[in-house]
Structure formats: C-alpha cells, structure tokens
C-alpha cells in the first residue's frame, strides 16, 4: 500500500509526515536505535519515496503505512 505524503520533517523527538488528506502522523525517534543515536545533522539527511523514508548513511528505513496518528 502506498500513502500520498506531502511533507516530511524531523525534530528532536519525532519523524513527522503530513498526508495529502491533511492527516499528521509521527513516529518516535527513541523507538529506533539508529535514529536515537544519530546526530541532528544525520537525522536531516534522509530521502523519501512513495513508500517511506530512508536514512542511507544510518542504514534505517521507515515505511509510511506504519506511522501512528497524532492524538
């Protein structure tokens, strides 16, 4: 399944996405050891495709369909 994502951003605690339907979803950085240990600069070095987000230098990928709605 693919999700249409308009925006991706990373802050100190979460990886956020905004869908084309206006839904904001996020995943906690702390739940992913490679992301948790990464520098702020490394967290900003990601690529996206229609399935998810990849941090090639960190060898980490997150699939959009597993993001959790913000409550």
Residue pairs with C-beta under 8 A, 6 or more apart in sequence:
1 65
2 50
2 51
2 64
3 17
3 19
3 50
3 64
3 65
4 19
4 20
4 21
4 50
5 17
5 18
5 19
5 20
5 48
5 64
6 18
6 19
6 20
7 16
7 17
7 18
8 15
8 16
8 17
8 18
8 46
8 48
8 53
9 15
9 16
10 16
10 29
10 43
10 44
10 46
12 29
12 40
13 28
13 29
13 30
14 26
14 27
14 28
14 29
15 26
15 27
15 29
15 35
15 53
15 62
15 67
16 24
16 25
16 26
17 24
17 25
17 26
17 53
17 64
17 67
18 24
18 25
19 25
23 69
24 69
24 70
25 64
25 67
25 68
25 69
25 70
26 67
26 68
26 70
27 62
27 66
27 67
27 68
29 35
29 36
29 43
30 36
32 60
32 62
34 55
34 58
34 59
34 60
35 43
35 55
35 58
35 60
38 55
38 58
42 55
42 57
42 58
43 55
45 55
45 56
45 57
46 53
46 54
46 55
47 53
47 54
47 56
48 54
51 63
51 64
52 61
52 62
52 63
52 64
53 61
53 62
53 64
54 60
54 61
55 61
